[in-house]
Each structure stands twice: as C-alpha cells, then as structure tokens.
Amino acid sequence: MPMLQAFILPAIGLGLSAAVIPGPLLAYLFSTILMRGARRALLVVLAPLLSDAPIIVLMTFVLGQLPQAALQLIQVAGGCLLLSIAWGASQQTQTDSLLTLTPDGAVRSWAATRVLLTAVMMNLLSPGPWLFWATVNGPLLLSALELSVIHALAFLLAFYGVFLGGLCVWIALFHRLRHFSARYLRIMILATALLLLWFGTGLITAALHASQAQLLLSLALLALELLRRAWTRRKASAM
C-alpha cells in the first residue's frame, strides 16, 4: 500500500482532529493567548513536542497499554492542575493590568518557562495523549516502522505538522480577539476559565467513576468562587 494512503493521510486526519477537538491543552492555549499574548501561546504549541516523546516510547514500545490505576492517577493530577489554572485565570480578570496589555501581549515579568512547563505538565497529566498513542497512533507508528524509518518519520511529520499547524491557526484567530475592549476580553477569559473548570472536574470525576457528578462538582466550585469574590468585595468596601 502506498505511503500516502497508508500513513500520511491517516496522520493528517488524526492531526486535524487533535487540533480542533476541544480538550485541556486547547483550553489552556486559548487562556494563554487571551491573557499572555501570541508569543507566550507559541510556547504552548511546543509542549506536545517535549511531552509526547516519553509518552510515545512508553505506550508504543514499552507498556502497550496504560494500567487502569495509572490512568486514574493521571486523571486526578491533571484535573487538579486544570482547576488551579482555571482559578488563576479567574483571578487575573480582577486585575486591570491584564486588560491593559498591548495587542502583542508581552508580559516581561511572566516567565516564559512557566508557561511552557505548565503546558508540558498538562499534556503529561492528561489521559488523552496516553490513550491516543496506546490505541490509535501507536499501532500506526509501529506499522510504519516495520516498513522503514522513512515511513515512520513521514507519519510523525504529517501528524505533528497538521496538529501544531492547527494550533498556530487558533493562535492567529484568538490573537485578533485581544483587540476587543477590556469588558469583552474579561468575558472571554472567564469563558476559558469555565472551560478549564469543566475539563478539570471531568477528569477527576472520571477517575472516581462518578462522571454523573461532574456537573454538581463544577457548580459547587463555581459557587465557592462566587462566594469568595463577594466576600472579598464586601471586605474591600468595609475598609
């Protein structure tokens, strides 16, 4: 079977789906674009290149299948990480400094390494990449490698070229949204925070085999944040 039909076209399709299907990494990318600008968001695009290497080796060549207990541990840790990022995004909307950034969004005090490490940790602590390489991409990569190293490299280049290119398209689109007024920018950041909250609670409840509680947990955490904000405003007005 020709390389194009057997490996490159499937890789393009898989890369496109990874770039457009909503997930934790995409939600964090949106949040970074809106709060930190396009330059910092490009670091998020690099995260899969750094974090996928150990995932590919472990799931494709070593383990073959992720143990259930390990998957649950990854889900809980990833969910907690997403919740902390969602809380941070919500906090940022209460400061005027965030909303007065230039369109290029350069925040010199914000360490670029922190953005990159957060994205890498998110990818490592999300079960999606592990399951993806164990069940879909891994077998295709092994099949390509059985033919030649060239086939395997073509598969990887096609997949990551489309995947990372798609993420860059998202950056270009969302970067234009930063030209909106402070009010609309705050609303968009809050929307990404809610998206991160939803994915975070989804990972935790899935690990606990209580997916039906995802909505309740999300609403409870949202209510706690609203109460905290009301209490903070009340204290500020009383001073």
C-alpha positions as CSV (number, residue, x, y, z in Angstrom):
1,M,0.0,0.0,0.0
2,P,1.4,3.4,-0.9
3,M,2.9,5.5,2.0
4,L,0.5,8.4,1.2
5,Q,-2.7,6.3,1.6
6,A,-1.5,4.1,4.4
7,F,0.3,6.5,6.7
8,I,0.3,10.2,5.6
9,L,-3.4,10.7,5.0
10,P,-4.4,9.0,8.3
11,A,-1.7,11.1,10.1
12,I,-3.2,14.3,8.6
13,G,-6.7,13.3,9.7
14,L,-5.5,12.4,13.2
15,G,-3.5,15.6,13.5
16,L,-6.5,17.7,12.3
17,S,-8.8,16.1,14.9
18,A,-6.3,16.7,17.7
19,A,-6.1,20.3,16.7
20,V,-9.8,21.1,16.5
21,I,-11.5,18.8,19.1
22,P,-11.8,20.7,22.4
23,G,-9.6,19.5,25.2
24,P,-7.5,20.6,28.1
25,L,-4.5,21.7,26.0
26,L,-6.7,23.7,23.6
27,A,-8.4,25.4,26.5
28,Y,-5.1,26.3,28.1
29,L,-3.9,27.6,24.7
30,F,-7.0,29.9,24.5
31,S,-6.4,31.2,28.0
32,T,-2.7,31.9,27.3
33,I,-3.5,33.7,24.1
34,L,-6.0,36.0,25.8
35,M,-4.0,36.6,29.0
36,R,-0.4,36.5,27.8
37,G,-0.5,37.1,24.1
38,A,0.5,35.2,20.9
39,R,4.2,34.9,21.7
40,R,3.6,33.1,25.0
41,A,1.0,31.0,23.3
42,L,3.5,29.7,20.8
43,L,5.3,28.1,23.8
44,V,2.2,26.0,24.4
45,V,2.4,24.7,20.9
46,L,5.9,23.4,21.6
47,A,4.6,21.4,24.6
48,P,3.5,18.3,22.7
49,L,6.9,18.0,21.1
50,L,8.5,17.9,24.5
51,S,6.0,15.8,26.4
52,D,4.9,13.3,23.7
53,A,8.4,11.8,23.4
54,P,8.2,9.8,26.7
55,I,4.5,9.0,26.1
56,I,5.3,7.6,22.6
57,V,8.2,5.5,24.0
58,L,6.2,4.1,26.9
59,M,2.9,3.5,25.3
60,T,4.1,2.3,21.8
61,F,7.3,0.4,22.6
62,V,7.1,-0.5,26.3
63,L,3.8,-0.7,28.1
64,G,1.5,-1.1,25.1
65,Q,-1.5,-0.3,27.3
66,L,-1.8,2.1,30.2
67,P,-2.8,0.3,33.5
68,Q,-6.1,1.5,34.9
69,A,-4.7,2.6,38.2
70,A,-2.1,4.7,36.4
71,L,-4.8,6.3,34.2
72,Q,-6.8,7.2,37.3
73,L,-3.8,8.8,39.0
74,I,-3.1,10.8,35.8
75,Q,-6.7,11.9,35.6
76,V,-6.8,13.2,39.2
77,A,-3.5,15.0,38.9
78,G,-4.4,16.5,35.6
79,G,-7.8,17.6,36.9
80,C,-6.2,19.3,39.9
81,L,-3.8,21.1,37.5
82,L,-6.6,22.3,35.3
83,L,-8.6,23.6,38.3
84,S,-5.6,25.6,39.5
85,I,-5.2,27.1,36.1
86,A,-8.9,27.9,35.9
87,W,-8.7,29.6,39.3
88,G,-5.6,31.6,38.2
89,A,-7.4,32.7,35.0
90,S,-10.4,33.8,37.1
91,Q,-8.1,35.8,39.4
92,Q,-6.5,37.6,36.5
93,T,-9.8,39.1,35.4
94,Q,-10.0,41.0,38.6
95,T,-6.8,43.0,37.8
96,D,-6.6,45.9,35.5
97,S,-3.0,45.2,34.4
98,L,-4.2,42.1,32.5
99,L,-6.7,44.1,30.5
100,T,-4.4,46.9,29.5
101,L,-1.8,44.8,27.7
102,T,-0.7,45.8,24.2
103,P,-2.1,43.6,21.4
104,D,1.2,41.8,21.2
105,G,0.7,40.9,24.8
106,A,4.3,41.0,26.1
107,V,4.4,40.5,29.8
108,R,8.1,40.7,30.8
109,S,7.6,39.7,34.4
110,W,5.9,36.5,33.3
111,A,8.5,33.8,32.9
112,A,8.2,32.0,29.6
113,T,9.5,28.8,31.1
114,R,6.5,28.8,33.4
115,V,4.0,28.8,30.5
116,L,6.0,26.1,28.7
117,L,6.3,23.9,31.8
118,T,2.6,24.2,32.7
119,A,1.7,23.2,29.2
120,V,4.1,20.2,29.3
121,M,2.8,19.1,32.7
122,M,-0.8,19.4,31.4
123,N,-0.1,17.2,28.4
124,L,1.7,14.6,30.6
125,L,-1.2,14.6,33.2
126,S,-3.9,14.4,30.6
127,P,-5.0,10.8,29.8
128,G,-5.8,11.7,26.2
129,P,-2.3,11.6,24.8
130,W,-1.6,8.3,26.7
131,L,-4.7,6.6,25.4
132,F,-4.2,8.1,21.9
133,W,-0.7,6.7,21.5
134,A,-1.7,3.4,23.1
135,T,-4.7,2.7,20.9
136,V,-4.5,4.8,17.7
137,N,-1.2,6.5,16.8
138,G,1.0,3.9,18.4
139,P,-0.1,0.9,16.2
140,L,0.1,3.1,13.1
141,L,3.6,4.2,14.1
142,L,4.7,0.6,14.7
143,S,3.3,-0.5,11.3
144,A,5.2,2.3,9.6
145,L,8.3,1.4,11.4
146,E,8.1,-2.2,10.3
147,L,8.4,-1.0,6.7
148,S,11.2,1.6,7.2
149,V,12.3,4.5,9.3
150,I,11.3,6.8,6.4
151,H,7.7,5.6,6.7
152,A,7.7,6.3,10.5
153,L,9.2,9.7,10.1
154,A,6.7,10.6,7.3
155,F,3.9,9.6,9.7
156,L,5.2,11.7,12.6
157,L,5.9,14.7,10.4
158,A,2.4,14.6,8.8
159,F,0.7,14.2,12.2
160,Y,2.7,16.9,14.1
161,G,2.8,19.2,11.1
162,V,-1.0,19.3,10.9
163,F,-1.5,19.2,14.7
164,L,0.9,22.0,15.6
165,G,-0.1,24.0,12.5
166,G,-3.7,23.8,13.6
167,L,-2.8,25.2,17.0
168,C,-1.0,28.1,15.3
169,V,-4.1,28.8,13.4
170,W,-6.0,29.0,16.6
171,I,-3.4,31.5,17.9
172,A,-3.8,33.7,14.9
173,L,-7.6,33.7,15.3
174,F,-7.7,34.3,19.0
175,H,-4.9,36.9,18.9
176,R,-7.3,39.1,16.9
177,L,-9.8,38.9,19.8
178,R,-7.3,40.7,22.1
179,H,-8.1,43.9,20.2
180,F,-11.6,43.9,21.8
181,S,-12.5,46.1,24.7
182,A,-11.5,45.2,28.3
183,R,-15.1,44.2,29.0
184,Y,-15.2,41.6,26.2
185,L,-11.7,40.4,26.9
186,R,-12.7,39.7,30.5
187,I,-15.7,37.8,29.4
188,M,-13.6,35.6,27.0
189,I,-11.1,34.9,29.7
190,L,-13.8,33.9,32.1
191,A,-15.2,31.6,29.4
192,T,-11.9,29.9,29.1
193,A,-11.7,29.6,32.9
194,L,-15.1,27.9,32.9
195,L,-13.9,25.6,30.1
196,L,-10.9,24.6,32.1
197,L,-13.1,24.1,35.2
198,W,-15.3,21.7,33.2
199,F,-12.4,19.7,31.8
200,G,-10.8,19.6,35.3
201,T,-13.9,18.3,37.1
202,G,-14.4,15.9,34.2
203,L,-11.0,14.3,34.7
204,I,-11.5,14.0,38.5
205,T,-15.0,12.5,38.4
206,A,-14.0,10.1,35.6
207,A,-11.1,8.8,37.7
208,L,-13.5,8.3,40.6
209,H,-16.0,6.6,38.3
210,A,-18.5,9.3,39.2
211,S,-19.0,11.1,35.9
212,Q,-22.6,11.9,36.7
213,A,-21.2,14.2,39.5
214,Q,-19.2,16.3,37.1
215,L,-21.9,19.0,36.7
216,L,-22.5,19.1,40.5
217,L,-18.8,19.4,41.2
218,S,-18.4,22.2,38.6
219,L,-21.3,24.1,40.0
220,A,-20.1,23.7,43.6
221,L,-16.6,25.0,42.7
222,L,-18.2,27.9,40.8
223,A,-20.4,28.8,43.7
224,L,-17.5,28.8,46.1
225,E,-15.5,31.1,43.8
226,L,-18.5,33.5,43.5
227,L,-18.9,33.5,47.3
228,R,-15.2,34.2,47.7
229,R,-15.4,37.1,45.3
230,A,-18.5,38.5,47.1
231,W,-16.7,38.2,50.5
232,T,-13.6,40.0,49.1
233,R,-15.7,42.9,47.7
234,R,-17.5,43.2,51.0
235,K,-14.3,43.4,52.9
236,A,-12.9,45.9,50.5
237,S,-15.9,48.2,50.7
238,A,-15.9,48.0,54.5
239,M,-12.3,49.3,54.7
